[in-house]
Amino acid sequence: MSTHISAAAGQIAESVLMPGDPMRVKHIAENYLDNAVCYNEVRGMFGYTGTYKGVPVSVQGSGMGMPSMGIYSWELITEYGVQNLIRIGTAGSFHESIRMGDVVMGTAASTDSNYIHAFDAPAGYSPSADFSLIKKALAANEDLGISLAAGNIVSCDVFYETDPKWWHAWAKMGVLAVEMEAAALYMNAAYNQVSALAMVTITDHFVTGEHATAAQREKQNDDMIRLALETVIR
């Protein structure tokens, strides 16, 4: 077991979906996986392994924010040998064309965080998704037909910004949406030479002012979950 995950060797699959919300982990395990077994309850951050269409898949909560994602993804990679990590979370849209309930795939993740200091990387380094996972997700969506956008997203440290127009500068540069974890996941994956991808469901809209309820954030992500699962089995 690692510091924050109580799984024994071999209990975690090579491909892991990573919702931020541990209750979404349980929802996925109970509704999408066959023969799911809980391997982690430490700090209430559930982890399960089961099969999807006969392929072993794990689901591990990451918590909120880059420090928490950084801990769980690092331990999955370095302690349990995970090779493919897909963040499945929620985000806020910066553009009218990207609507509530749409799925956004982060081909890159800009950030206002200093998480990068851990790697002594050049200042201009851009955390990016793995192209092989992007291709698999696009191929999977040819069958699913989900409303999907792909492009740059931004991972921010602050949820409650004091400047109501803070997001305008990101939107002007074509950034599609904001969330809080992808950049840390991409940096951990790049440093350790494994594959990572973030896909998020739009639950908040900065242009229209729409917001999903807490219950919707937990469970109404079926399109994204199916897309992630179909991606990892290809």
C-alpha positions in Angstrom: 0.0 0.0 0.0 1.0 3.6 -0.6 0.7 6.5 1.8 -2.9 7.4 0.7 -4.1 4.3 -1.1 -4.5 1.0 0.8 -4.6 -1.4 -2.2 -2.3 -4.4 -2.3 -0.1 -5.1 -5.3 -2.2 -6.2 -8.3 -5.5 -4.8 -7.1 -5.4 -1.7 -9.4 -5.7 -2.0 -13.1 -3.3 -0.5 -15.6 -6.1 1.9 -16.7 -7.8 4.2 -14.1 -10.6 6.7 -14.3 -10.2 9.5 -11.8 -13.3 11.5 -10.8 -12.7 14.2 -8.2 -15.8 13.2 -6.2 -15.4 9.9 -4.3 -19.2 9.4 -4.4 -19.0 9.5 -8.2 -16.4 6.7 -7.9 -19.1 4.5 -6.1 -21.7 5.5 -8.7 -19.4 4.3 -11.5 -18.4 1.1 -9.7 -22.0 0.2 -8.9 -23.5 1.1 -12.3 -20.9 0.5 -14.9 -18.4 -2.1 -13.7 -18.9 -5.8 -13.3 -17.6 -7.6 -10.2 -16.3 -4.3 -8.7 -14.3 -4.6 -5.5 -13.4 -1.7 -3.2 -9.6 -1.5 -2.7 -9.5 1.9 -0.9 -11.4 3.8 1.7 -8.6 5.8 3.2 -9.8 9.4 3.9 -13.1 8.5 2.3 -11.4 8.6 -1.1 -12.9 5.4 -2.6 -11.1 3.2 -5.2 -12.7 0.3 -7.0 -11.5 -2.2 -9.6 -13.8 -4.2 -11.8 -14.2 -5.0 -15.4 -15.9 -3.2 -18.3 -16.8 -5.4 -21.3 -14.3 -7.9 -19.9 -11.4 -5.4 -19.5 -10.0 -4.6 -16.0 -10.6 -1.0 -15.1 -10.1 0.9 -11.8 -11.8 4.0 -10.6 -10.0 6.2 -8.0 -11.2 9.5 -6.5 -8.7 12.3 -6.8 -10.3 15.0 -4.6 -10.4 18.6 -5.5 -7.5 20.7 -6.8 -4.1 20.1 -8.1 -2.4 19.1 -4.8 -4.9 16.3 -4.2 -4.8 15.1 -7.8 -1.1 15.3 -7.7 -0.9 13.0 -4.7 -3.3 10.3 -6.0 -2.1 10.2 -9.6 1.5 10.1 -8.4 0.9 7.2 -6.1 -1.1 5.3 -8.8 1.8 5.8 -11.3 4.8 5.2 -9.1 3.5 2.7 -6.5 1.0 0.7 -8.6 2.3 0.9 -12.1 -0.8 2.6 -13.7 -0.2 3.3 -17.4 -3.4 5.1 -18.4 -5.1 7.8 -16.3 -8.3 9.6 -17.4 -9.6 12.4 -15.3 -13.4 12.6 -15.5 -14.7 15.7 -13.9 -16.8 18.8 -14.2 -15.9 22.2 -15.5 -17.2 25.7 -16.3 -17.6 26.8 -20.0 -16.2 30.1 -21.3 -18.1 30.0 -24.6 -21.7 30.0 -25.7 -21.0 27.3 -28.2 -20.0 24.9 -25.5 -23.3 24.2 -23.6 -24.3 22.7 -20.3 -23.9 19.0 -20.4 -21.4 19.0 -23.2 -18.1 17.1 -22.8 -14.8 18.9 -23.2 -11.6 17.0 -23.8 -8.5 18.9 -22.7 -5.8 18.5 -25.3 -3.7 20.8 -23.2 -4.1 22.3 -19.7 -3.0 25.9 -19.0 -2.7 26.7 -15.4 -2.2 29.6 -12.9 -0.7 27.1 -10.4 3.0 26.8 -9.4 2.7 23.0 -9.3 5.3 22.8 -12.0 8.1 23.9 -9.6 8.4 20.2 -8.5 9.8 19.2 -11.8 12.4 22.0 -12.5 10.8 22.3 -15.9 11.3 25.3 -18.2 8.9 28.2 -17.5 7.2 27.8 -20.9 6.4 24.2 -20.4 2.8 23.3 -21.6 1.1 20.3 -19.8 -0.6 18.3 -22.6 -2.7 15.2 -23.0 -1.4 11.9 -24.5 -2.2 11.8 -28.2 -2.9 8.1 -28.2 -5.7 8.5 -25.7 -7.0 11.5 -27.6 -7.2 9.3 -30.8 -8.9 6.5 -28.9 -11.5 8.9 -27.4 -12.3 10.3 -30.8 -12.6 6.8 -32.2 -14.9 5.8 -29.4 -17.1 8.9 -29.9 -17.7 7.9 -33.5 -19.9 5.2 -32.1 -21.3 7.2 -29.2 -22.1 10.5 -30.9 -21.6 12.6 -27.8 -21.5 16.4 -28.1 -17.7 16.7 -27.7 -15.3 19.7 -27.9 -11.5 19.4 -27.7 -8.9 22.1 -27.0 -7.1 24.0 -24.3 -8.6 24.1 -20.8 -7.3 25.8 -17.7 -6.6 24.3 -14.3 -7.0 27.0 -11.6 -6.1 27.0 -7.9 -9.0 29.3 -6.8 -12.7 28.4 -7.1 -14.1 31.6 -5.7 -12.3 34.4 -7.7 -13.0 37.9 -6.4 -12.8 39.5 -9.9 -16.0 38.5 -11.8 -14.3 39.1 -15.1 -11.2 37.0 -14.3 -12.1 34.4 -17.0 -12.3 36.9 -19.9 -8.5 36.8 -20.6 -8.6 33.0 -20.9 -11.6 33.0 -23.1 -9.9 35.5 -25.5 -7.1 33.1 -26.0 -9.5 30.3 -27.0 -9.4 28.4 -23.7 -12.6 26.4 -23.6 -13.3 25.8 -19.9 -12.0 25.9 -16.4 -11.4 23.0 -13.9 -8.9 22.4 -11.1 -6.9 19.2 -11.7 -5.9 18.4 -15.2 -2.6 20.3 -15.3 -1.2 18.4 -12.3 -2.3 15.1 -13.8 -0.6 15.9 -17.1 2.7 16.9 -15.5 2.8 13.8 -13.3 2.1 11.6 -16.3 4.7 13.4 -18.5 7.4 13.2 -15.9 6.8 9.5 -15.4 6.3 8.7 -19.1 2.7 7.4 -18.9 -0.5 8.4 -20.6 -3.1 10.8 -19.3 -6.2 12.6 -20.6 -8.8 14.8 -19.0 -12.4 15.0 -20.1 -15.0 17.1 -18.3 -18.7 17.7 -18.3 -19.9 21.3 -18.4 -21.8 21.9 -15.2 -21.3 25.7 -15.0 -21.5 28.4 -17.6 -19.7 31.7 -17.3 -21.5 33.3 -20.2 -25.1 32.2 -19.4 -24.8 32.0 -15.6 -26.2 28.5 -15.5 -25.2 26.1 -12.7 -25.9 22.4 -12.1 -27.1 21.2 -8.7 -25.0 19.1 -6.4 -26.9 16.0 -7.3 -26.4 16.6 -11.0 -22.7 17.2 -10.5 -22.4 13.8 -8.8 -24.5 11.6 -11.2 -25.4 13.4 -14.4 -22.2 12.6 -16.2 -23.2 9.5 -18.1 -22.0 10.6 -21.5 -18.5 11.4 -20.2 -18.3 8.2 -18.1 -19.3 6.0 -21.1 -16.8 7.8 -23.4 -13.9 7.3 -20.8 -14.7 3.6 -20.4 -14.9 3.1 -24.2 -11.6 4.9 -24.5 -9.7 2.7 -22.1 -10.8 -0.6 -23.6 -9.6 0.3 -27.1 
